[in-house]
């Protein structure tokens, strides 16, 4: 009687189910990271595009603009009702973004102007030093949406004296604080404009290349799962003839 050696590949049904689930999950994560990389590229292109600067005097004009479009607002600041956007870290240091309401000249609409980042020390003294004029003026910057956190925590509505500390508000929250309608968006004040704080604006918090790296890692995990599945379930068998 002669013994013959061969290979057998008969994974149990539950192993196929686990393989399918793993491949779907990891490949989906890879595809999601690729999509995020493309989104970041588009944001960078929008931010760097040299479009013509438009003058905005009303809420109607603002609604016609694309994100990061360069604009000039005509109106006046309301520095007596400023907000401090909390949980803004810069190079590991805690701080705030200073949001000053700005009343548009033509229709009286309110929009917040982001005057930049300030460290969490001597805040009130520094705000007093950089207090904007209440006279009618023109302020330059870029159109942006209100920032959104990765996940939203419930936070009490700020009360009391101004400036008020606030955590990632929506337009409705700002309206409730100011007692009148507020445009859903903000102006990123130009770095050269005065008065203000640190304004080295960056439209993205993670470059496209890092998302591509994560996409490659998830694709590698998907491939590793498939190889491991084959190795574990491929067995050498011996047959007698």
Secondary structure, 3 states (H helix, E strand, C coil): CCEEEEEEECCCHHHHHHHHHHHHHHHHHHHHHHHHHHHHHHHHHHHHCCCCCEEECCHHHHHCCCCCCEEEEEEEEEEEEEEEECCCCECCECEEEEEEEEEECCCCCEEEEEEEEEECCCHHHHHHHCCCCCCCEEEEEEEECCCCCCCCCCCCCCCCCCCEEECCCCHHHHHHHHCCCEEEEEEEECCCCCCCCECCCCCCCCCHHHHHHHHHHHHHHHHHHHHHHHHHHEEEEEEEC
